[in-house]
C-alpha cells in the first residue's frame, strides 16, 4: 500500500493493500476501498463510502459528503456505493444518500472536472458527465449516456440509455433512450446517431428506433395509443425499451422540437 506520509487515513477505514493515496488526502472511518484504486492529492472520502476496484480519484475530488438536503439528519447513516473502473476528475463531488439512504455509481463511468452527483442518484455503467454537469437529487442515468458540459438535470428525472444531453441544457423531465436533447428547457432534436454508431447499432436498429419515435411524436396519436400501436407492431428489443421508458415515466418525457 503506497500512502503518502501527509495523507490522513482513519484506523476505521478498510483499504486494500494495493490502494495508493496521495498527499494531503483524507479517508474517514467506515470507508472501504477496493483493489488497485488510486486516490490522488487533496481528496476527501467521507464515512459511508464503498468503492470497488480500479477506480481513480483525481485532485480535490469529494466523495460521500453529506447531502445538500435541508431535511437531512446528520445522525442518519447513509452510504455512497461505487462500482469498478470509474474515473472522478478534479473537483468532482458525489454526495451520499439522504431519504433513500443510498447514492450508487455503477462501473466504467467517467466524471469530468466539476461534475456533481447529488444525493440518492443512481448511475448505471459507461456514462460520461462532462465538465460542470450537475445532477439533482434522485436522478437516474441508465447506461452509455453522455451529459455535455454545464448541463443541469432536475431532481427525480431519468436519463435513458445512449441518450445525449447537449451543452448548457436544462433537463426538466425524463430524457428517453437513444435521443439527443438540447435547450434551456431541453427538447428532443433527433437521435443520438453518433453515439449509436459508435456503440455498434447497425442501420436496421437505428431505423427501428427512428420509426418508433415517429409513431410517438409525429403520428398524431395520444401517448397510450402510440405505445399500444408500437407494442402490437414490434418485438424489437430497442423499441420495447422505448415503450417501457415512456410507460414508467413519473415526471413525463421531454417534448420533440
DAKA-V610440 format. One record per residue. RES is the residue in one small letter. OMEGA is omega in whole degrees, -180 to 180 (none if undefined). NEAR is the number of other C-alpha atoms within 8 Angstrom. Layout:
# DAKA-V610440
<<RES:OMEGA:NEAR> <RES:OMEGA:NEAR>>
This chain:
# DAKA-V610440
<<x:-179:7> <x:-180:7> <x:180:9> <x:-177:9> <x:179:5> <x:178:7> <x:179:12> <x:-179:8> <x:179:9> <x:178:8> <x:179:6> <x:176:8> <x:179:12> <x:180:9> <x:175:10> <x:-179:10> <x:-179:6> <x:-177:9> <x:174:16> <x:179:12> <x:-175:13> <x:-175:12> <x:170:11> <x:175:11> <x:-178:15> <x:175:11> <x:-175:13> <x:175:12> <x:178:11> <x:172:10> <x:176:16> <x:-179:10> <x:-174:13> <x:-173:12> <x:170:12> <x:174:11> <x:177:13> <x:177:11> <x:-175:13> <x:-171:14> <x:172:12> <x:175:12> <x:172:15> <x:179:11> <x:-172:13> <x:178:13> <x:179:12> <x:-180:12> <x:178:16> <x:-174:11> <x:177:12> <x:-174:12> <x:170:12> <x:178:12> <x:175:13> <x:-177:12> <x:-173:13> <x:-172:14> <x:173:11> <x:174:11> <x:-179:15> <x:-178:13> <x:174:14> <x:177:14> <x:179:12> <x:-178:8> <x:174:11> <x:-175:8> <x:-174:6> <x:180:4> <x:-177:4> <x:177:10> <x:-178:5> <x:179:6> <x:-178:4> <x:-179:6> <x:178:7> <x:-171:10> <x:168:14> <x:178:16> <x:-179:11> <x:-180:12> <x:-174:12> <x:168:12> <x:174:12> <x:175:12> <x:177:13> <x:-176:13> <x:-170:14> <x:173:12> <x:172:12> <x:174:16> <x:177:12> <x:-175:12> <x:179:15> <x:-173:20> <x:177:16> <x:-177:12> <x:178:6> <x:174:6> <x:-174:11> <x:164:14> <x:-176:15> <x:172:11> <x:-179:13> <x:-177:12> <x:175:12> <x:175:12> <x:180:13> <x:180:12> <x:-177:13> <x:-172:15> <x:174:12> <x:174:12> <x:-178:15> <x:175:11> <x:-174:12> <x:-176:16> <x:173:16> <x:175:16> <x:174:16> <x:174:12> <x:176:12> <x:-176:11> <x:171:12> <x:175:11> <x:176:14> <x:171:12> <x:-178:14> <x:-173:14> <x:174:12> <x:177:13> <x:-174:15> <x:177:12> <x:173:13> <x:-178:14> <x:173:12> <x:178:12> <x:175:16> <x:173:11> <x:-171:13> <x:178:12> <x:179:12> <x:176:11> <x:179:15> <x:176:12> <x:-175:13> <x:-173:14> <x:173:12> <x:170:12> <x:179:16> <x:-178:12> <x:-178:12> <x:180:13> <x:178:9> <x:176:10> <x:177:15> <x:176:12> <x:-175:14> <x:-179:15> <x:177:12> <x:175:14> <x:175:17> <x:175:14> <x:-178:12> <x:-175:13> <x:176:10> <x:177:11> <x:172:15> <x:-175:12> <x:-177:14> <x:-177:10> <x:-177:11> <x:177:14> <x:-175:14> <x:-177:15> <x:169:12> <x:-174:14> <x:169:14> <x:176:13> <x:-177:15> <x:171:13> <x:178:10> <x:165:8> <x:-164:9> <x:174:12> <x:-177:11> <x:178:12> <x:179:10> <x:175:7> <x:174:8> <x:-172:12> <x:180:8> <x:180:6> <x:-180:9> <x:178:12> <x:179:9> <x:-180:7> <x:176:6> <x:176:6> <x:-180:9> <x:-175:7> <x:-178:6> <x:179:6> <x:-179:9> <x:179:11> <x:179:8> <x:178:11> <x:-180:11> <x:179:9> <x:179:8> <x:-180:11> <x:174:9> <x:178:9> <x:-177:12> <x:-169:12> <x:-170:9> <x:-174:8> <x:179:8> <x:-180:6> <x:167:10> <x:-174:7> <x:-179:7> <x:178:6> <x:179:8> <x:180:12> <x:178:11> <x:178:8> <x:178:8> <x:-178:12> <x:-179:10> <x:-174:6> <x:-169:6> <x:171:8> <x:-180:7> <x:-170:7> <x:-179:6> <x:179:9> <x:177:13> <x:177:11> <x:177:9> <x:180:11> <x:-179:11> <x:-178:8> <x:-179:11> <x:-177:10> <x:-176:7> <x:-177:6> <x:179:9> <x:-179:4> <x:-171:8> <x:-175:8> <x:-180:10> <x:-179:12> <x:176:6> <x:-177:7> <x:none:5>>
